[in-house]
Amino acid sequence: MTSPAAPGIPITARGLVSALGHGLTATAASLAAGRSGLVACDFAGQRRGFIGRVEGVESHRLPARLAAFDCRNHRLAHLALDADGFAAAVGAAARRHGPGRVAIVLGTSTSGVLASEEAYRARDAASGALPDWLDFEHTHDLGALPRFVRAALGLAGPAFTVSTACASSAQAVGLGARLIAAGIADAAVVGGADSLCGLTLAGFAALELIAAGPCRPGDAARDGLSIGEAAGFLLLERADAAAPDAFALLGWGASSDGYHLSAPRPDGAGAALAMRAALDAAGLAPGAIDWINLHGTGTPANDAAEDQAVFAVFADTVPASSTKAYTGHTLGAAGVVEAILATLAIEHGRVPAPLNLDQPDPSFRVPPPRALGEPAGRERPVRRVLSNSFGFGGSNCCLVLGRADGA
């Protein structure tokens, strides 16, 4: 599965909240300072490992007209819509194209499951009945997120959810671009949101995948992942609606391993297929990529398989690293979060310095980068970034990001 070839689909607005902060400025400052957002876990009765928690979600209130949608996931999404002038940019796009010509494609893995968890704990002791205040359709249902965003933004175009575990929002970005390329929409709000919940924290703990401390992607002593939460959005538009130097989705590729419910295919063949498809869609050779933003969860199996996949496509010619030690693994939101981090690397000419990488795994063949500006033979200007997202069940998605004018 591939997208149209370069110059790609322009990105005309971005909105992001994560453990690194609210908005692009705060995020870029945290990245430049090498400052992680991970803190000791204190959520939903879980105390194992570290989490990337977004500040202010509990106190944030949705507008009265959106009260039926109130849940942690939608509060998180609303914060991202308010960030960086994103909602205003979408409003301008709707006036240009018409609200029915702006599509919404969003990824999530658990949606508003926390609302159902809270309702279950509040069930009637005698009958077991759930409380009347639980509105499953507007909170927990997998279609709730795009319905919420469509209502919040006043849009009327097609809206749907992608739920392919941790590849969800990366695939949502690609599918939104496909709607524009096919003429079904003139613009698309793409991205996703995933919030902290007991299911995720307890589930990964049961799989014995939670790191004891902050996660250490690529490190020889890595012992698991750190769960995070985030919401991120991109506004994609037709080329004639964007400035020539706008950021752009240059290409994307997807594949499905079907290898195992939760373990990656050890040789990384499906991941390599997605990367090659993305490069082909962008019309780029491997050497045109300046940094590979790895899926890089910090689990022993994931990082080893991804190293195999990246080496199969790029050999040892392109530096690669993960940003999950900054944000935590934001699951269904990870693809769009890391796509936005890729645009920040291009914008500021700086690859985030890898965190907690004290001793790179000596078996890995793909080189980690240093922050640009430091002396290192493999460092170079950041013009194009390839960003990987891989999900349980073997869903693989790869995005190539750069400038629409190729600069």
ABEGO torsion letter per residue (X at the ends): XBBBBOAEBBBABBBBBBAAEBEAAAAAAAAAAGBBABBBBABGGBABEBBBBBBGAAABBBBAAAAAABBAAAAAAAAAAABGGAAAAAAAAAAAAEAAABBBBBBBAAEAAAAAAAAAAABBAAAGBBBAABBAAAAABAAAAAAAAAAAAGBABBBBBBBBEAAAAAAAAAAAAAAAAAGABABBBBEEBBBBBAAAAAAAAAAGABBABBBBBGBAABAEBBBBBBBBBBBBBBAAABBAABBBBABBBBBBAGABAABBBAAGAAAAAAAAAAAAAAGBBAAABABBBBAGAGBAAAAAAAAAAAAAAAEAABBBBBAAAAAEBAEAAAAAAAAAAAAAAAAAGBBBBBBGBABBBAABABBBBBBBGBBBAABBBBABBBBBBBBBGGBBBBBBBBBAAGX
